Structure formats: structure tokens, C-alpha cells
Amino acid sequence: MSIVVTGATGKLGKLVVQNLLARVPPTQLAVSVRDSSKASEVTEKGVRVTQASFDDPSSLKEAFKGAVKLLLISVDNFDKALQQHKTAIDVAKEVGVKTIFYTSHIGSKIDSFFAACQHHAETEEYLEKSGLNFYSLRNGFYNENLPMMLGQPVQTGAIYAPEDGPVSWTAHEDLAEAIAILLTDDSKLPQDHYVPLTAHEAVDYDGIAQAISGVTGKTIKKVTIPDEKYVENTVQYGVPEPIAKILLGIYQASRQGDFKRVDPLLENLLGRKPESIIEWAKRVYA
């Protein structure tokens, strides 16, 4: 076995596995999943599937067995993410994994307003101290999150949100292909352990509103609301207040410029331009 992928039934992980299967034999690939019943598609293709939990190191030992490279797809659990990442890194070191590829975030920052980016930075610190070879894939903000964040702009004619800033919105499809390339072609690996994978533009909500307007033919505006109102509105939709405040951190970090970095590496790996916001708007709203 040479490559093990965690979170292989998630949105990004599933796409990475599909791209890997186009590049390596299934016998060179294994996946770790929380629920093996959801991985029947890759099981049928001959990929080794292990049901494992980041809370159960013994299950991870079985899942990581024989791995030369581990793709550690970060978890989205605000309470347990850091400890779960540390557990996976410890197990990887114990079983002899040579290189860890960790899906981080372009806004990774120890003092970020956004809790997930704090966790990414702390995980990166732990990787540095582990002694393992690693690459931290600092992905652009997933544009797949946008529909949930924007509400119903076409129906209401507006995007109601706090003050924001430019963000390098990046598609899962593009990231998955690039990650598969990095996992299978060592000549493509950069010298730096911190790997920026972003689309080629950073766009704020005004720009997104314009893109949706252009696609739908309806006038969409960005309406800025106070931070407190955003938290209040989010709670009214059934989100617990602590989570609403964490989500507010996305806007607080974006207006600090934490998510605006763009880099040509993703385009260079793909050999084409990554999906733009205009293309995303066509895909979602056309």
C-alpha cells in the first residue's frame, strides 16, 4: 500500500479518491472512513477500506498500515478537530508513514478570528514538531460553502451579511485533482512545506452579487448588516449561538484580509485556470 486517504466519503475526499484511481492502481490506495457502508463504490473497485475513528487510535493503526503517504483531510468539528488531528499524526508516525499531506486553509493563522483557521495553524505546528515529512495544503475557501452562506439571493434580491473582504474562493473539483497530482507525482511537489492552492482571484460579496446578477439577469445587492444582527439572524435559523459566533469569525477574518491570498500553483498543477466565481455562479444559478 502506498497512499491512504482519510475522510474518503466526504465531499473533498471522495473526489480525491476518484482522481487517484485515474492515476494509480487500486491496490496502491487505501481509505479510512467513519462508516464503511458508505464506501461500497471504492470497495467494488478494489480499494482497501477500513472503518476507523480519529477517537480510536487502534482503528487508525489498522487504517494507516502500509502507508507511505497519508492524506489527512481535516475534520470540521470545532470542539475536537485539533485533538483528532494530533491523534492521526501520532498514529501515522508510529506506523511508519513517510509523508503526511494535510488539508489546511489559506487563512491558517494562530490568532485568526475564525476558529477553524486557528486549529489549522495549531495542527501545522504539531506537524512541524512531529519530525515527519509533511505538506500543508493551504486550500482556498471552498466555494461549495457559498450557497449556504449566501442564503437566497435570487429570491430576495440581496445577500445579507456582515462586512466582508476578498476571498480566494476555490472549487473542490479543482483542489481534488491538484491534490491527486501532488500525491502521485513527486516532481510536482514544491520545496516549501506550506502549499497554497487557490483560485486565481479573490472576490468579496459585492463581486459575488454581481456574478449572480450577470448569470440570472436579476439585480442582486450586498446588504451589510451589523455583526450582532448576523448572529441573531443565524440563531433564529436554528444554529446554536456559539456556532453562530464562530461563523461570524469568517467575516471578521475576511475583512482583515486573511483569505485574499491567490497563488498560481493550483493553475500550474492543473494546466488550466481554476473555476472562477463567474463560472461557479453559472454552475449553481444558471
C-alpha positions in Angstrom: 0.0 0.0 0.0 1.4 3.5 -0.7 -1.4 6.1 -0.3 -4.0 6.3 2.4 -6.8 8.9 2.4 -8.9 9.8 5.4 -12.4 11.2 5.1 -12.7 9.4 1.8 -16.5 9.6 1.7 -16.6 13.3 2.3 -17.1 15.9 -0.4 -13.4 16.6 -1.0 -12.1 13.1 -0.1 -14.5 11.3 -2.5 -13.3 13.5 -5.4 -9.6 13.0 -4.4 -10.1 9.2 -4.4 -11.7 9.4 -7.9 -8.8 11.3 -9.2 -6.3 9.0 -7.6 -7.9 6.0 -9.2 -7.3 7.6 -12.6 -3.6 7.7 -11.7 -2.7 4.6 -9.7 -3.9 1.0 -9.4 -6.5 0.4 -6.7 -4.0 -1.9 -4.9 -1.8 1.2 -4.3 -4.6 3.0 -2.5 -6.5 2.6 0.8 -9.1 4.7 2.5 -10.1 5.4 6.1 -13.8 6.1 6.7 -16.1 6.5 9.6 -18.8 4.4 8.0 -17.6 1.7 5.6 -21.1 1.1 4.3 -20.8 4.5 2.5 -17.6 3.4 0.7 -19.1 0.5 -1.3 -18.2 2.2 -4.5 -14.5 2.2 -3.9 -14.6 -1.2 -2.2 -16.0 -2.6 -5.5 -13.1 -1.1 -7.4 -10.6 -3.0 -5.2 -9.5 -0.3 -2.8 -8.9 -1.4 0.8 -11.5 0.3 3.0 -11.0 0.5 6.8 -13.6 1.8 9.2 -11.8 4.0 11.6 -12.3 6.9 14.0 -10.0 9.7 15.0 -11.1 9.0 18.5 -9.8 5.4 18.3 -6.1 5.1 17.7 -6.1 1.4 17.3 -8.5 1.6 14.4 -6.3 4.3 12.8 -3.3 1.9 13.1 -5.1 -0.6 11.1 -6.2 2.0 8.5 -2.8 3.5 8.1 -0.9 0.2 8.0 1.4 0.1 5.0 1.0 3.8 4.1 3.9 5.6 2.6 1.9 8.8 2.1 -1.1 9.8 4.2 -3.7 12.4 3.0 -5.1 13.7 6.3 -8.3 15.6 5.4 -9.0 18.0 8.2 -12.2 17.4 10.2 -14.8 20.1 10.6 -15.5 19.5 14.3 -14.8 22.8 16.1 -14.6 21.1 19.5 -12.4 18.1 18.7 -10.6 18.9 15.5 -7.2 19.7 16.9 -7.0 16.6 19.2 -8.3 14.4 16.4 -5.6 15.7 14.0 -2.9 15.2 16.7 -4.1 11.6 17.2 -3.9 10.9 13.5 -0.4 12.4 13.3 0.8 10.4 16.3 -0.5 7.1 14.8 1.0 7.9 11.4 4.4 8.4 13.0 4.0 5.2 15.0 3.2 3.0 12.0 5.9 4.5 9.8 4.1 6.8 7.4 6.8 8.7 5.5 4.9 11.9 4.4 1.7 13.5 5.6 -0.4 15.7 3.3 -2.7 17.8 5.5 -5.6 19.8 4.1 -5.2 23.2 5.7 -6.6 26.6 4.8 -5.2 29.7 3.1 -6.2 31.6 6.2 -4.3 29.4 8.6 -3.3 31.7 11.5 -2.8 31.1 15.2 -4.7 34.3 16.1 -7.4 34.1 13.4 -10.9 35.4 14.1 -12.1 32.1 12.6 -11.7 29.1 14.9 -11.1 26.6 12.1 -8.1 28.6 10.9 -6.7 28.6 14.5 -7.0 24.8 14.5 -5.2 24.6 11.2 -2.3 26.7 12.4 -2.0 24.6 15.6 -2.1 21.4 13.6 0.7 22.7 11.4 2.7 23.5 14.5 2.2 19.9 15.6 3.3 18.6 12.3 6.4 20.6 12.4 7.3 19.2 15.9 6.4 15.6 14.8 9.6 15.1 12.8 7.6 13.7 9.9 7.9 15.0 6.4 4.7 16.9 5.6 3.0 19.2 3.2 0.3 21.5 4.5 -2.1 22.1 1.6 -3.4 25.6 2.3 -6.6 25.4 0.3 -8.6 28.4 -0.8 -12.0 28.8 0.9 -14.3 26.2 -0.6 -16.8 27.8 -2.9 -19.1 24.8 -2.2 -19.9 26.6 1.1 -21.2 29.7 -0.6 -24.9 28.7 -1.2 -25.3 28.1 2.5 -23.6 31.3 3.4 -25.4 33.5 0.9 -29.0 32.5 1.8 -31.5 33.1 -1.1 -30.0 36.0 -3.1 -32.1 35.3 -6.2 -35.4 35.2 -4.3 -34.6 38.2 -2.0 -32.5 40.3 -4.4 -29.9 40.6 -1.8 -27.0 39.0 0.1 -27.5 40.0 3.8 -24.2 39.6 5.6 -21.7 41.4 7.8 -18.9 43.5 6.4 -16.6 41.1 4.5 -13.4 41.1 2.5 -11.9 39.5 -0.6 -11.7 35.7 -0.5 -9.9 33.2 -2.8 -13.0 31.0 -3.4 -11.8 27.7 -4.8 -13.7 24.6 -6.1 -13.5 21.1 -4.6 -13.1 19.6 -8.1 -10.0 21.7 -8.8 -8.5 21.0 -5.4 -9.1 17.3 -5.6 -7.4 17.0 -9.0 -4.4 19.0 -7.8 -4.1 17.0 -4.6 -4.1 13.8 -6.5 -1.3 15.1 -8.7 0.8 16.1 -5.7 0.2 12.6 -4.1 1.3 10.7 -7.2 4.0 12.9 -8.8 6.9 13.8 -6.6 8.3 16.1 -9.3 5.3 18.4 -8.8 6.0 18.9 -5.1 7.1 22.4 -4.1 10.2 22.9 -1.9 8.1 24.7 0.7 6.1 22.6 3.1 3.3 25.1 3.0 1.5 24.7 -0.3 -1.0 27.5 -1.4 -3.8 26.0 -3.5 -6.2 28.8 -4.5 -8.1 30.0 -7.5 -6.7 33.0 -9.4 -8.9 35.7 -8.0 -10.1 37.0 -4.6 -13.7 38.2 -4.6 -15.8 39.8 -1.9 -19.6 39.6 -1.6 -20.2 42.6 -3.9 -18.3 40.7 -6.6 -20.3 37.6 -5.9 -23.6 39.6 -6.1 -22.5 41.0 -9.5 -21.7 37.5 -10.7 -25.1 36.1 -9.7 -26.8 39.1 -11.2 -25.0 38.6 -14.5 -26.0 34.9 -14.6 -29.6 35.3 -13.5 -30.4 38.6 -15.1 -31.8 39.7 -11.7 -30.3 42.6 -9.7 -28.6 41.2 -6.6 -27.1 43.6 -4.0 -24.8 43.0 -1.0 -26.6 44.5 2.1 -24.2 44.9 5.1 -25.7 44.1 8.4 -24.2 44.6 11.9 -22.3 41.6 13.4 -24.7 41.3 16.2 -27.7 41.2 13.8 -25.9 38.4 11.8 -25.5 36.3 15.0 -29.2 37.0 15.9 -30.4 36.0 12.5 -28.3 32.9 12.4 -29.6 31.7 15.8 -33.2 32.3 14.5 -32.4 29.8 11.8 -31.7 27.2 14.5 -27.9 27.5 14.7 -26.6 27.4 18.3 -25.3 30.8 19.4 -21.7 29.5 19.9 -21.6 28.2 16.4 -23.2 31.4 15.0 -20.4 33.4 16.7 -17.8 31.0 15.1 -19.3 31.6 11.7 -19.2 35.4 12.3 -15.4 34.8 12.6 -15.3 34.1 8.9 -16.4 37.6 8.1 -14.1 39.1 10.8 -11.2 37.3 9.3 -12.0 38.1 5.7 -12.2 41.8 6.3 -8.7 41.5 7.9 -7.6 40.2 4.5 -6.8 36.7 5.9 -8.4 34.9 2.9 -7.4 37.1 0.0 -4.1 35.4 -1.0 -4.0 34.0 -4.5 -1.3 31.9 -6.0 -0.6 30.4 -9.4 0.4 26.9 -8.2 -3.1 25.4 -8.5 -3.4 26.7 -12.1 0.1 25.3 -12.9 -0.7 21.9 -11.5 -4.0 21.7 -13.4 -2.6 23.1 -16.6 -5.7 25.3 -16.8 -7.4 28.1 -14.9 -9.3 27.0 -11.8 -13.0 27.7 -11.7 -13.8 31.4 -11.4 -16.6 33.0 -9.4 -18.4 33.7 -12.7 -18.1 30.0 -13.7 -19.2 29.0 -10.2 -22.3 31.3 -10.5 -23.2 29.7 -13.8 -22.8 26.2 -12.4 -25.1 27.0 -9.4 -27.6 29.6 -10.6 -27.8 29.2 -14.4 
